[in-house]
Amino acid sequence: MHNFKELKVWKAGIEICKTIFMITKNFPSEERYGLVSQMNRSAVSIPSNIAEGCGRKSNKELHQFLNIALGSSFELETQTILAKEFNYITSERCDDICSLIIEIQKMIHGLQKSLNA
């Protein structure tokens, strides 16, 4: 079992989540149950699955939950690009968010590699 609150990757997931919730507040109201909901759920899924995996008994189970968090990060990256395409966010904002997402993807992958060592 790992203490998820001490992991940099979990903390980065929390920061991405806060960022996504802040930007989606400004999306059109008709997106409340569409892209806003999808982006918020994907963002929440990243640190949530990291935490859940840390609560499991084996590194194999943690690895599985890290895979789910990684998948959610790719969903969120796609949804962020869509938000830019729909002109809900600027290209610069999209690039900033995608950079954060790519960084957490690298961190998740690094943690997975360390579990296999």
C-alpha positions in Angstrom: 0.0 0.0 0.0 1.2 3.5 -0.9 0.4 6.9 0.6 -1.2 8.5 -2.5 -1.2 12.0 -0.8 2.6 12.0 -0.9 2.9 11.2 -4.6 3.8 14.0 -7.0 1.7 12.4 -9.7 -1.4 12.5 -7.5 -0.8 16.1 -6.6 -0.4 16.9 -10.3 -3.7 15.2 -11.0 -5.4 17.3 -8.3 -4.0 20.5 -10.0 -5.2 19.4 -13.4 -8.6 18.7 -12.0 -8.8 22.1 -10.4 -7.7 23.7 -13.7 -10.3 21.9 -15.7 -13.1 22.7 -13.3 -12.2 26.4 -13.5 -12.1 26.5 -17.3 -15.3 24.5 -17.9 -17.2 27.0 -15.7 -16.9 29.4 -18.7 -18.2 26.9 -21.3 -21.7 27.5 -22.8 -24.5 26.3 -20.6 -25.7 23.9 -23.3 -22.4 22.0 -22.8 -23.2 21.3 -19.1 -24.2 17.7 -19.8 -21.8 17.3 -22.8 -18.2 18.3 -22.9 -18.2 20.0 -19.5 -19.4 16.8 -17.8 -17.0 14.6 -19.8 -14.0 16.8 -19.1 -14.8 17.1 -15.4 -15.2 13.3 -15.1 -12.0 12.6 -17.0 -10.1 15.1 -14.8 -11.5 13.6 -11.6 -10.7 10.1 -12.8 -7.0 10.8 -12.9 -6.2 11.4 -9.3 -9.0 9.2 -8.1 -7.7 6.1 -9.9 -4.1 6.8 -8.7 -5.5 7.0 -5.1 -7.6 3.8 -5.5 -4.6 1.9 -6.9 -2.5 3.0 -4.0 -5.1 1.5 -1.7 -4.8 -1.9 -3.3 -2.6 -4.8 -1.9 -0.4 -5.4 -4.9 1.7 -3.5 -7.3 -0.1 -5.4 -10.1 -3.4 -3.9 -9.0 -1.8 -0.4 -8.7 -0.4 -0.8 -12.2 -3.9 -1.6 -13.4 -5.4 1.6 -11.8 -2.5 3.7 -13.2 -3.5 2.4 -16.6 -7.1 3.6 -16.0 -5.7 7.0 -14.9 -3.5 7.1 -18.0 -6.5 6.4 -20.2 -8.5 9.2 -18.6 -5.6 11.5 -19.2 -5.7 10.7 -22.9 -9.5 11.3 -22.9 -9.0 14.6 -21.2 -6.3 15.6 -23.7 -8.7 14.8 -26.6 -11.6 16.7 -24.9 -9.3 19.7 -24.4 -8.4 19.8 -28.1 -12.1 19.6 -28.9 -12.8 22.5 -26.6 -10.2 24.5 -28.6 -11.8 23.4 -31.9 -15.2 24.6 -30.6 -13.6 27.9 -29.6 -14.4 27.4 -25.9 -10.7 27.9 -25.0 -7.9 29.6 -26.8 -5.1 27.7 -28.6 -2.7 29.0 -26.0 -4.9 27.7 -23.1 -5.2 24.4 -24.9 -1.4 24.1 -25.2 -0.9 25.0 -21.6 -3.4 22.4 -20.4 -2.1 19.7 -22.8 1.4 20.3 -21.5 0.2 19.6 -18.0 -1.6 16.5 -19.2 1.4 15.2 -21.1 3.5 15.8 -18.0 1.2 13.7 -15.9 1.2 11.0 -18.6 5.0 10.8 -18.3 4.8 10.7 -14.5 2.2 7.9 -14.6 4.4 5.9 -17.0 7.4 6.5 -14.8 5.6 5.2 -11.8 4.5 2.1 -13.7 8.1 1.5 -14.8 9.3 1.8 -11.2 6.7 -0.8 -10.1 8.1 -3.3 -12.6 11.7 -2.8 -11.4 
